[in-house]
């Protein structure tokens, strides 16, 4: 671990996602009737249920898939989900989006860790590389492919990701992992150490990790990240439990370009921290929960930029640019789930959230600016006979930036045969503007010989900005063939996004001759298509997971169409030869596309990515193993920018427990 890192941990509170009591006879028999071997999910409706009964399209990445992928970054796992697009803005900055419309700070997707939102309220998006989260601590990931604002509010717009970490009781003792590359580019050095302890009704886990990567060749994008997490689970009585989590990450990452006056080569220092507490009470027919979370991000990034005005002779200009920011999010959430007989379940609740942002670049002062959001939601599940399941829910959200808005969803599931379930889902959702889009003001302070010291305005927010809107419809068929060990999920969908929040020229020019921009509600986009997920085991010990996405796009803005590739696909195969040898392979394909806010020439050609992994298990009891991993083995490809050339990488990983 690097000597520079000092972890600063701050206090806050968390409560995990609620689950309904799983021991009730009434629900157990009904759920067993729907794919009794299917995984139980929590995220889509906040009610535990089999995957086939989910009121939305849901994919699950379990612990086995995580290990078989050979991934060292969390974002690489989403390549194994139909329709998901993963790119690297730089070697230390990953981007994840669903179908497209992705840029450096994608704001149309909600990401949760154990139910805690990790969306950053300053620029928006998710700081994937700097999240205080370690890949080895993840138990599973539930991904909702489609709007889910009914249960998670604004930003659960195109998709929702919930990363669920392992209960502390699952990690007794010590475990380590060391990963290194073959010293070609990039030079990778990762390490992980976990300590777990159990005493009566109390379990805790301490995880420490460091990741080091010098990024793409010929790009200033190296990254050194240190992370620490602590989790405590305590069963205070037979029906009450507490979870306490605290974590922090600290990173120094390279950024900037040669000869770019407004983006010079430099290092960025960033820290993320959180502290959470959970309380949950289970009774025979209900679950009550309270969750309080607090998350902070601080980024230090300022420099002097030199350029010239187009005068005769040219006039030197020196501008002070400060991209630094502090973002804080505090969220209090109360949830109640109730069972009424065998056929009716209800979940309802509300939350109060305060976002605080301080940024000279975004808001032109050194003060904190606040956004308050209140939300109420409810969802009702009604089982009609043996073959029909109805789910209706809505949320009412009121923000200090926008007027009160509602987001309803209706889901109908019909069991065609014991192992085949048809679903219809209709939903509406909003994407609220972030603070910068509403009231931002970007002004550089510049020194010039010709004009002296002046302020140069670049952009401004719009206090009349409205949320983006999406209306979505999908038809799906989930099937499971137990005898042939095949399961599939077919999804036909269409959705329309209106009132995109975009930057629009005001018609005014600043002192540098550039147009001043303001945010506006413009453009619309319609996306329709087909997604297929297919899992099968043709022979014993061989598991194959695959997915395909085909979309057709119509948009009033060409850039939006270009950002959504027509086709994407993946296949992952994992073969366990015997108790000691394990082979896996992953192939990922994405069609031609262009990320938003990149130069017109920055068209990314089709990507074909092949990763192979071999693991030799020395000791099954302690899970001591050595892994050989090869990534990008088919060909080098351009990732996000044309200068970002992803080349073959070979990794050696040693891990074990004691």
Secondary structure, DSSP 8 states (H G I E B T S, - for coil): --TT-----------------TT-HHHHHHHHHTTTTS-EE-TTTSS-EEGGG-SS-EEEEEHHHHHHHT-SSGGGGGGGSTTEEEEEEETTEEEEEESS---TT--SEEEEETTEE---TTT-S--GGG-S--GGGEEEEEEEES--HHHH-TT-SSEEEEEEE--GGG--EEEEEEEEE-SSSS-EEEEEEEEEEEETTEEEEEEEEEEEE--STTSS--EEEEEEEEEEEEEEETTEEEEEEEEEEEEEEEE--TT-TTS-SEEEEEEEEEEEEEEEEE-SSEEEEEEEEEEEEEEE-EEEEEEEESSSS-EEEEEEEE--EEEEEEEEEEEEEEEETTTEEEEEEEEEEEEEEE-HHHHSSSS-EEEEEEEEEEEEEEEETTTEEEEEEEEEEEESSS--EEEEEEEEEEEEETTEEEEEEEEEEEE---HHHHH-EEEEEEEETTTEEEEEEEEE--TT---EEEEEEEEEEEEEETTTTEEEEEEEEEEEEES-EEEEEEEEE-TTS-EEEEEEE--EEEEEEEEEEEEE-SSTTEEEEEEEEEEEEEESSHHHHHTS-SEEEEEEEEEE-SSSEEEEEEEEEE-SB--TTS-TT--B--EEEEEEEEEEEEETTTTEEEEEEEES-S--EE-SSTT-EE--EEEEEEEEE-
